[in-house]
Amino acid sequence: MGSAALSATGFLPALAATAQPAAMPLKGNINQAVCRWCFKDLTVEELCVKAKELGLKGIDLVGPQDWPTLQKHGLESTMCNGAEISLTEGWNNPKHHATLIQNYSDMIPKVAAAGYRNLICFSGNRNGLDDETGLNNCAEGLRKVLPLAEKHKVVLVMELLNSKINHKNYQCDKTAWGVALAKKLGSENFKLLYDIYHMQIDEGDVIRTIKDNHQYIAHYHTAGVPGRHEIDDTQELNYPAIMRAIKETGFKGIVAQEFIPTAKDKLASLLQAIQICDV
């Protein structure tokens, strides 16, 4: 069945009975991946097989232990992890700097040796810190590892998370704050992970924000608002329009699907999301 005959809203029911989404040729204007944690009912091996079938470039949030499996299937670890302490304990608190500097100093060369580029990091929770102090603390700590990242051509990517619903008290919860940190560091090896779901919740104005700040963004995540589920017409974001805006910025990085499927056939939901973003 040709993809032109399937609407984004009608596609999921058509596939649900088969549980075998078919590989479809993609336009390739948006390079896509999927986040590992959203499909925990599949092994990494099983997810790799399906990701390859569906035309994805790689899998997000995978550590070194699973990189050989991805490589076996010709997939990238599109956003590496494993150096962070946690989402709440990050670079904004100097008491974590020694551990983080050691962790990232160990991980950066491993990411480079595997042929990967992006390594995630987090601001951590405010815990009483004002925005300026938290920003200065992040900059102080990150400056200790950025020369190594630059040497190995690895990008440290700080994720923007909402502090309203999912990650209360998280400091890097506004694009402006993340951009201010990127400007302060002044390195092409520090950028932001713009999570569309999180930023819709905390600030909205997604397309304008992306257009105005795309040079500081290395990576995108998706999910439907509200609920963090499928990105179909049951939620409020217009993902085709957002993807067109990302395309127009000349972005060549990765948009990773990070929604929690609610449908019985989770892979059909993934395929639907891939097609919605394939502009």
C-alpha positions in Angstrom: 0.0 0.0 0.0 1.5 3.4 -1.0 2.2 5.9 1.7 0.3 8.6 -0.2 -2.9 6.7 0.4 -2.5 6.7 4.2 -3.3 9.8 6.2 -1.5 10.5 9.4 -4.6 10.2 11.4 -5.9 7.1 9.7 -2.6 5.2 9.6 -2.4 3.8 13.1 -5.7 1.8 13.1 -4.7 0.4 9.7 -1.5 -1.0 11.1 -2.7 -2.0 14.6 -3.9 -5.4 13.6 -0.7 -6.5 11.9 1.9 -5.5 14.6 4.4 -5.5 11.6 5.0 -2.0 10.4 6.4 -2.0 7.0 9.5 -0.1 6.0 8.6 3.0 4.0 10.9 5.2 2.0 11.5 8.5 3.7 12.1 11.9 2.1 15.3 12.3 4.2 14.8 16.0 5.0 14.5 15.2 8.7 17.0 12.7 10.1 15.1 10.7 12.7 15.9 8.4 15.7 14.0 6.9 18.6 14.7 7.0 22.3 15.6 3.7 23.9 13.6 4.2 27.2 10.3 4.6 25.4 10.4 1.0 24.1 11.7 -0.9 27.1 9.5 -3.9 26.3 11.9 -4.6 23.4 15.5 -5.6 23.8 18.1 -3.3 22.3 18.6 -5.9 19.6 14.9 -6.0 18.7 14.6 -2.2 18.7 17.6 -2.0 16.4 16.0 -4.4 14.0 12.8 -2.3 13.9 14.6 1.0 13.8 16.6 -0.1 10.8 13.4 -1.3 9.1 11.7 2.0 9.7 14.5 4.1 8.2 15.8 5.6 11.4 19.4 6.8 11.7 19.9 5.6 15.2 18.8 5.3 18.8 19.0 8.0 21.5 20.1 7.6 25.1 22.2 4.5 24.8 25.4 3.9 26.7 28.6 2.2 25.7 27.4 -1.3 26.7 24.9 -1.2 23.9 27.0 0.5 21.2 28.2 -2.7 19.7 24.6 -3.8 19.1 23.8 -0.6 17.4 26.9 -0.8 15.2 26.1 -4.3 14.2 22.8 -3.0 12.7 24.4 0.1 11.1 22.8 2.5 13.5 24.3 5.4 15.4 24.1 6.2 19.1 22.5 9.6 18.2 22.6 10.9 21.8 25.0 9.2 24.0 24.6 9.0 27.8 26.3 7.5 30.8 28.5 10.4 32.0 25.7 12.3 33.9 25.0 11.7 37.6 21.2 12.3 37.3 18.8 14.9 35.9 18.6 16.6 39.3 22.3 16.5 40.1 24.0 18.5 37.4 26.5 21.2 36.5 24.7 24.0 38.3 26.0 22.8 41.7 29.8 23.0 42.3 29.6 20.1 44.7 29.0 17.8 41.7 31.8 19.2 39.5 34.6 16.9 40.6 32.5 13.8 39.8 31.1 15.2 36.6 34.5 16.3 35.3 35.8 12.8 35.9 32.8 11.2 34.3 32.9 13.4 31.2 36.6 13.2 30.9 36.3 9.4 30.8 33.3 9.3 28.5 34.2 12.0 25.8 37.1 9.9 24.3 34.9 6.8 24.3 32.2 8.6 22.4 34.7 9.9 19.9 36.4 6.5 19.5 33.0 4.9 18.7 32.5 7.5 15.9 29.7 9.3 17.7 29.2 13.1 18.4 26.5 14.0 21.0 26.8 13.4 24.7 24.0 14.6 26.9 24.3 16.7 30.1 22.0 18.3 32.6 21.8 21.5 34.5 20.4 19.9 37.6 17.8 21.2 40.0 17.8 24.8 41.3 17.6 23.9 45.0 17.5 27.6 45.8 20.0 28.8 43.2 18.9 31.9 41.2 19.3 31.7 37.5 22.4 33.7 37.2 24.3 31.8 39.9 23.2 28.5 38.4 24.3 29.6 34.9 27.7 30.8 36.2 28.2 27.5 38.1 27.4 25.5 34.9 29.8 27.6 32.9 32.6 27.2 35.5 32.3 23.4 35.5 31.7 22.9 31.8 34.8 25.0 30.9 36.9 22.3 32.6 35.8 19.6 30.1 35.1 21.6 26.9 38.7 21.6 25.7 38.6 17.8 25.8 35.3 17.8 23.9 36.7 20.2 21.3 39.8 18.0 20.9 37.6 14.9 20.3 35.0 16.8 18.3 32.3 15.8 20.8 29.3 18.1 21.5 28.1 18.3 25.1 24.3 18.8 24.8 22.3 20.1 27.7 18.6 19.1 27.6 15.8 21.6 28.1 13.2 20.1 30.4 9.9 21.5 31.7 9.8 22.3 35.4 6.0 22.7 35.5 4.9 19.0 35.2 7.7 16.5 34.8 10.9 17.9 36.3 9.9 20.4 39.0 12.8 22.7 40.1 15.0 21.8 37.1 17.0 24.9 36.2 17.5 24.6 32.4 13.8 25.0 31.8 13.7 27.9 29.4 15.4 28.2 26.0 16.7 31.7 26.9 18.6 30.4 29.9 20.2 27.6 27.8 21.1 30.0 25.1 22.6 32.4 27.6 24.8 29.5 28.8 25.8 28.6 25.3 26.7 32.2 24.6 28.7 32.5 27.8 30.7 29.3 26.9 31.2 30.4 23.3 32.0 26.9 22.0 30.5 25.0 19.1 31.0 21.9 21.3 28.3 23.0 23.7 24.7 23.1 22.5 21.1 22.4 23.5 18.7 19.6 23.2 15.4 21.3 22.4 12.7 19.0 23.6 9.6 20.1 21.9 7.3 18.5 24.4 9.0 20.1 27.4 9.3 23.5 25.9 5.7 23.6 24.8 4.7 23.1 28.4 7.1 25.7 29.9 7.1 28.4 27.3 5.3 27.6 24.1 6.0 29.7 20.9 7.9 26.7 19.6 8.4 27.6 15.9 9.5 31.2 16.6 11.9 30.0 19.3 13.4 27.4 17.0 13.9 29.9 14.2 15.4 32.5 16.5 17.8 30.1 18.3 18.5 27.2 15.9 22.2 27.9 15.9 22.4 26.8 19.6 20.4 23.6 19.1 22.1 20.3 18.3 19.2 17.9 18.7 15.4 17.7 19.1 13.0 15.4 20.9 9.3 14.9 20.3 6.2 14.0 22.2 2.5 14.9 22.3 1.2 17.6 24.6 -0.5 17.0 27.0 0.5 13.6 28.2 3.8 12.9 26.4 2.1 10.3 24.2 1.6 10.0 20.4 2.2 13.0 18.2 -1.0 12.5 16.2 -4.1 14.8 16.0 -5.2 13.9 19.6 -2.7 16.5 21.0 -2.1 20.2 20.5 1.2 20.5 18.6 1.4 20.8 14.9 4.4 18.5 14.3 4.5 18.8 10.4 4.7 22.6 10.7 7.4 22.3 13.4 9.4 19.9 11.3 9.1 22.2 8.3 10.4 25.1 10.5 13.4 22.9 11.6 14.0 21.9 8.0 14.0 25.6 6.9 16.8 26.4 9.4 19.1 24.0 7.5 19.3 21.6 10.4 21.2 18.4 9.6 21.1 16.8 13.0 18.6 14.3 14.6 15.0 14.6 15.6 14.4 11.7 18.0 11.0 10.3 18.8 10.6 10.4 22.6 6.9 9.8 23.2 5.4 7.1 25.4 3.0 5.0 23.2 -0.5 4.3 24.4 -1.6 2.2 21.5 -1.5 -1.6 21.8 0.8 -1.7 18.7 3.6 0.6 19.9 5.6 0.1 16.7 2.7 1.3 14.6 2.7 4.4 16.8 6.4 4.8 16.1 5.9 4.4 12.3 3.1 7.0 12.4 5.3 9.5 14.2 8.1 8.9 11.7 5.7 9.6 8.8 4.3 12.7 10.5 7.8 14.2 10.9 8.9 13.2 7.4 8.3 16.5 5.7 
